[in-house]
Amino acid sequence: MPNPTAKPRRRWLSSLLAMTLALLASCLLTAATAPAKSNSEKLEAVEEKIGKAEEREGLLTSDIAAMGDEISALEGQVSALRNQEAAAEEELAAKEAELQEAEAELKEALERLDTLKARLKRALVNLRERLVAIYTYGTTDITEVILSSEDYGDMVARTAYFDAINESDEALAERVRSLRDEAKKLVRQRKIAKLTIEDARDAIAAKEQRLEATRSTLESREGALLSARSERRQALKSIENDVDEHEEIAADLRAQIAQEIAEATGGVALPAGPMPSPSAAGFIWPVEGTVTSGFGYRWGRMHEGIDISVPEGTPIRAAADGTVILEQSEYESGGYGNYTCVDHGGGLSTCYAHQSSFAVSTGASVNQGDVIGYSGNTGHSTGPHLHFEVRINGAPTDPLGYL
């Protein structure tokens, strides 16, 4: 049986497919007719890449510096550990000497014990024989000795002999007791020597284990840090290469933009324009334009002034009366390009960067509003503009507080 909903569904799918193809054709036509990006847009994209790369560069530089500090601290710990190891080696040597001494004492005690055991054995044999004799023949009573004596001389002789026998018995018994006590003493010495040996051995083993564990931990940490720092240095080098390539591209684009501006203006210098009114601080704006970048940190670095966007060749006015104290070309100032600074007295000065050309020289006195140069794109610039700074005793401060 045919499905009653099959034809409507096919018609709906056909319509959807037609709409999709029409939309795709429209997109392709729009893409084909879209205007190419201007040099300014290209430059903006490249500068954005440079900014992000410099930000990553700053982070990597901070990481590398932090790792360097940690590695230095770790090297200090390793050095301290080596000193501890040297002290431990001395301690271990002392323990070894103590161990050897205890072993020697134990050996001597054992030899002495063997000798005393032999003597005690002989003394016990003698004592046993004497006891057997006494048991066999009975004890000799002093009264019996007197009555059985033939005369006084015989009595004296027998009494002396009797005393000698008793003294010999007592000496033999005392000798047995002495040898027994000395043998017990040697046994105690043997036990003490054994404990000393075990304690020394345990102390040595524990010390060696602690040193080995500490050394292994430090070496592992140091190796990991060195490896991580090496990786970051490689990444930093790669980013620096990327920045150099982007800077070259940006320089080419700036040159093209400058050429476009020159062709559009016919190479004629722009007029200075009307004299602006001074601010409450007594300063005037050096040029009239839009502030495209403020004072403060930018891309991980300190931006020590403000950027004012103006066409290349715009006359730059002195913000206040003063004396030109510095004038550097783009080959001398580095990233500032053609650079002029004016001293206004009291430690206050203003500086003007990225000029296309100068209008005054070092040592010249200028009045507020005098043209000191012309805006440009020299140095590390992201397009025609004026970089304007206010400095107090050489330290940068926000120019907007004076304009």
TAURTA-V912943 format. One record per helix or strand. SS is the DSSP state (2 for helix, 1 for strand). FROM is the first residue (numbers start at 0). TO is the last residue. If there is no record, write none. Layout:
{{SS,FROM,TO} {SS,FROM,TO}}
This chain:
{{2,5,32} {2,38,136} {2,141,146} {2,151,264} {1,289,292} {1,295,297} {1,300,302} {1,305,308} {1,314,316} {1,321,327} {2,329,335} {1,337,344} {1,347,357} {1,364,365} {1,370,375} {1,384,391} {1,394,396} {2,398,400}}
